[in-house]
């Protein structure tokens, strides 16, 4: 099909995420993973407290996406993720938890992460956020834990706009809440609530300098997601849902329904 050909030409489509993760593990671990069910990779709760919370939250976000789209069995989905790197090891929720028939209708596309060597923040949209697909190429577009890693507000909106452009029916974008007591990327509590300069100095002092590079981590909240949706062409219907941890909103998900007349 046309959308499949375009994906292969892009050079960044990854249809077997667990296999690529295996290449990053030690040989002994890699061999064990080859014998395991792909759906279990990086999704089983680990020993760390935050890892266990994230495993539960990610399952809830996956279920929220299924409830949102409620499409038919022939619907196609574009799964937009972040290209794996030293600090970007995000699990592929659709690869993990969709059944085989659903996976056959999903294409995964990876966005290149920002350079940790960047010397100044980049707020202007650039070519790596442009998706190599035609307008309305997929019924649904799913994007989990990516928007906080593409740069500042205008680049984040540029990503949402591109996701919306290639969707025919709707878009689902999830991210952690910058105001939650736990910062889920660094795994540290409360420090991200301090002024940004103080937070970054403490991250550098704690050996987490990589998270302070420009564009690598720009946390957002529900009002920002609403703002992005309101700026989309066609004034689409949209809403922002949430999943709580310890009674506080920990993750948000933006749901945008694309009007049929503009699909």
C-alpha positions as CSV (number, residue, x, y, z in Angstrom):
1,X,0.0,0.0,0.0
2,X,1.1,3.6,-0.5
3,X,1.5,4.4,3.1
4,X,3.7,1.3,3.6
5,X,6.0,2.3,0.7
6,X,6.4,5.8,2.1
7,X,7.4,4.4,5.4
8,X,10.1,2.3,4.0
9,X,11.4,5.2,1.9
10,X,11.7,7.3,5.0
11,X,14.4,5.1,6.4
12,X,13.4,5.6,10.0
13,X,10.5,3.2,10.2
14,X,11.1,0.5,12.7
15,X,8.7,-2.4,12.7
16,X,10.5,-4.7,15.2
17,X,11.4,-2.5,18.2
18,X,12.2,-5.4,20.6
19,X,14.8,-6.8,18.2
20,X,16.6,-3.5,17.9
21,X,16.6,-3.1,21.7
22,X,18.2,-6.5,21.9
23,X,21.2,-5.1,20.0
24,X,21.8,-2.7,22.8
25,X,22.0,-5.3,25.5
26,X,24.8,-7.6,26.4
27,X,25.1,-10.8,24.4
28,X,23.8,-13.0,27.2
29,X,20.8,-10.7,27.8
30,X,20.2,-10.4,24.1
31,X,20.0,-14.2,23.7
32,X,17.5,-14.4,26.6
33,X,15.4,-11.7,25.0
34,X,15.3,-13.5,21.7
35,X,13.6,-16.3,23.4
36,X,11.1,-14.1,25.2
37,X,7.8,-12.8,24.0
38,X,8.5,-9.4,22.4
39,X,5.6,-7.8,24.2
40,X,7.3,-8.2,27.6
41,X,10.4,-6.2,26.7
42,X,11.0,-3.1,28.9
43,X,7.4,-3.3,30.1
44,X,7.5,-5.6,33.0
45,X,7.9,-3.6,36.2
46,X,11.5,-3.5,37.3
47,X,13.1,-3.1,40.7
48,X,13.0,0.6,40.7
49,X,10.0,2.3,42.3
50,X,9.5,4.8,39.5
51,X,9.8,1.9,36.9
52,X,6.9,0.1,38.5
53,X,4.8,3.3,38.5
54,X,5.6,3.9,34.8
55,X,4.8,0.3,33.8
56,X,1.3,0.8,35.3
57,X,0.8,4.2,33.8
58,X,1.8,3.1,30.3
59,X,-0.7,0.3,30.4
60,X,-3.4,2.8,31.4
61,X,-2.3,5.2,28.5
62,X,-2.5,2.3,26.1
63,X,-6.0,1.4,27.2
64,X,-7.0,5.1,27.0
65,X,-5.9,5.1,23.3
66,X,-7.9,2.0,22.5
67,X,-10.9,3.5,24.1
68,X,-10.4,6.8,22.2
69,X,-10.1,5.4,18.7
70,X,-12.7,2.6,18.9
71,X,-12.1,2.1,15.2
72,X,-12.8,-0.9,13.1
73,X,-10.3,-3.8,12.5
74,X,-9.1,-2.3,9.2
75,X,-8.0,1.1,10.6
76,X,-4.4,2.0,10.2
77,X,-2.2,3.6,12.9
78,X,1.0,5.5,12.7
79,X,3.0,4.9,15.9
80,X,5.4,7.9,16.4
81,X,8.2,7.3,18.9
82,X,11.7,8.6,19.7
83,X,14.7,7.0,18.2
84,X,16.5,5.0,20.9
85,X,19.7,6.5,22.3
86,X,21.7,6.7,25.6
87,X,18.8,8.5,27.4
88,X,15.9,7.6,25.2
89,X,14.7,4.0,25.8
90,X,11.0,4.4,25.5
91,X,9.0,1.2,25.2
92,X,6.7,0.7,22.2
93,X,3.3,0.3,23.7
94,X,1.5,-0.7,20.5
95,X,4.1,-3.3,19.6
96,X,3.9,-4.7,23.1
97,X,0.1,-4.9,23.7
98,X,-1.7,-5.0,20.4
99,X,-2.6,-8.4,19.0
100,X,-1.0,-9.7,15.9
101,X,-3.8,-8.6,13.6
102,X,-3.7,-5.0,15.0
103,X,0.1,-4.9,14.7
104,X,-0.2,-5.7,11.0
105,X,-2.0,-2.4,10.6
106,X,0.6,-0.3,12.5
107,X,3.7,1.4,11.2
108,X,6.3,2.8,13.6
109,X,8.2,5.9,12.8
110,X,11.1,7.3,14.9
111,X,11.9,11.0,15.4
112,X,15.6,11.7,15.8
113,X,16.3,13.0,19.4
114,X,17.8,16.4,20.0
115,X,21.5,16.5,20.0
116,X,23.0,16.5,23.6
117,X,25.8,18.7,22.2
118,X,23.5,21.5,21.2
119,X,24.8,24.9,22.5
120,X,21.6,26.8,22.5
121,X,17.9,25.9,22.8
122,X,16.1,25.4,19.5
123,X,12.5,26.7,19.4
124,X,11.9,26.9,15.7
125,X,10.4,24.0,13.8
126,X,12.8,22.1,11.7
127,X,12.9,19.3,9.1
128,X,13.2,16.4,11.4
129,X,9.7,17.1,12.7
130,X,8.2,16.8,9.2
131,X,6.7,13.4,8.7
132,X,7.3,11.7,5.3
133,X,3.6,10.9,4.8
134,X,0.8,12.4,2.8
135,X,-2.1,14.2,4.4
136,X,-4.5,11.8,6.0
137,X,-2.3,8.8,5.3
138,X,-3.3,7.0,8.5
139,X,-6.6,6.6,10.3
140,X,-5.0,7.2,13.7
141,X,-1.7,8.6,15.0
142,X,-0.3,7.6,18.4
143,X,2.6,9.5,20.0
144,X,3.7,8.5,23.5
145,X,6.4,10.2,25.6
146,X,7.9,12.2,22.6
147,X,6.5,15.7,22.8
148,X,8.6,16.6,25.9
149,X,11.8,15.7,24.0
150,X,11.5,17.7,20.7
151,X,12.4,21.2,22.0
152,X,10.4,24.3,23.1
153,X,6.8,25.2,22.7
154,X,6.8,26.0,19.0
155,X,8.5,22.8,18.1
156,X,6.1,20.9,20.3
157,X,3.2,22.5,18.4
158,X,4.9,21.7,15.1
159,X,5.0,18.1,16.1
160,X,1.3,18.1,17.0
161,X,0.4,19.8,13.8
162,X,2.3,17.2,11.8
163,X,0.6,14.3,13.6
164,X,-2.7,16.0,12.9
165,X,-1.9,16.5,9.2
166,X,-1.2,12.8,8.5
167,X,-4.2,11.5,10.5
168,X,-7.5,10.9,8.9
169,X,-9.6,10.3,12.1
170,X,-7.7,11.3,15.1
171,X,-4.5,11.9,17.1
172,X,-3.5,10.7,20.6
173,X,-0.5,12.4,22.3
174,X,0.6,11.5,25.8
175,X,3.2,13.0,28.1
176,X,4.0,13.3,31.8
177,X,2.7,16.2,33.8
178,X,5.4,18.7,34.7
179,X,3.7,19.6,37.9
180,X,3.5,16.1,39.3
181,X,5.8,15.5,42.4
182,X,7.7,12.8,40.5
183,X,9.6,13.7,37.3
184,X,9.4,10.4,35.4
185,X,12.3,10.9,33.0
186,X,15.0,11.5,35.6
187,X,13.2,9.4,38.2
188,X,13.7,12.2,40.8
189,X,11.0,13.8,43.0
190,X,10.3,17.5,43.5
191,X,13.5,19.0,42.0
192,X,11.8,19.8,38.7
193,X,9.4,22.1,40.6
194,X,12.3,24.4,41.5
195,X,13.3,27.3,39.1
196,X,14.7,25.7,36.0
197,X,18.3,27.0,36.5
198,X,18.4,25.5,40.0
199,X,16.9,22.2,38.8
200,X,19.5,21.9,36.0
201,X,22.4,22.7,38.4
202,X,21.2,20.0,40.7
203,X,20.9,17.5,37.8
204,X,24.4,18.2,36.7
205,X,25.7,17.9,40.3
206,X,23.8,14.6,40.5
207,X,25.4,13.1,37.4
208,X,22.4,13.7,35.2
209,X,23.9,16.4,33.0
210,X,22.5,14.8,29.8
211,X,19.0,15.8,30.8
212,X,20.0,19.5,30.9
213,X,21.1,19.8,27.3
214,X,18.9,22.3,25.3
215,X,15.8,20.6,23.8
216,X,16.3,17.3,25.5
217,X,13.6,17.7,28.2
218,X,10.8,20.4,28.1
219,X,8.0,19.3,30.4
220,X,4.5,20.5,29.7
221,X,1.0,20.4,31.2
222,X,-2.6,20.2,30.3
223,X,-3.0,23.9,29.3
224,X,-0.2,23.6,26.8
225,X,-1.8,20.6,25.2
226,X,-5.2,22.4,25.0
227,X,-3.4,25.4,23.4
228,X,-1.7,23.2,20.8
229,X,-5.1,21.6,19.8
230,X,-6.8,25.0,19.7
231,X,-4.3,26.2,17.2
232,X,-4.8,23.3,14.7
233,X,-6.6,24.1,11.4
234,X,-10.2,23.3,11.2
235,X,-11.0,23.8,14.9
236,X,-11.1,20.1,15.6
237,X,-12.9,18.6,18.7
238,X,-10.4,17.8,21.4
239,X,-9.9,17.0,25.0
240,X,-7.2,16.2,27.5
241,X,-7.5,13.2,29.8
242,X,-5.2,12.2,32.6
243,X,-4.0,9.3,34.7
244,X,-3.2,9.8,38.4
245,X,-0.4,8.6,40.7
246,X,-0.8,9.1,44.4
247,X,-4.0,11.1,43.7
248,X,-2.2,13.7,41.5
249,X,-2.4,13.9,37.8
250,X,0.7,12.2,36.6
251,X,0.2,11.8,32.8
252,X,-1.9,13.7,30.3
253,X,-3.1,12.6,26.9
254,X,-4.4,14.9,24.2
255,X,-7.2,13.4,22.0
256,X,-8.0,15.2,18.8
257,X,-10.8,14.1,16.5
258,X,-10.3,15.2,13.0
259,X,-13.3,16.6,11.2
260,X,-14.3,14.4,8.2
261,X,-14.5,17.4,5.9
262,X,-10.8,18.2,6.4
263,X,-9.6,14.6,6.5
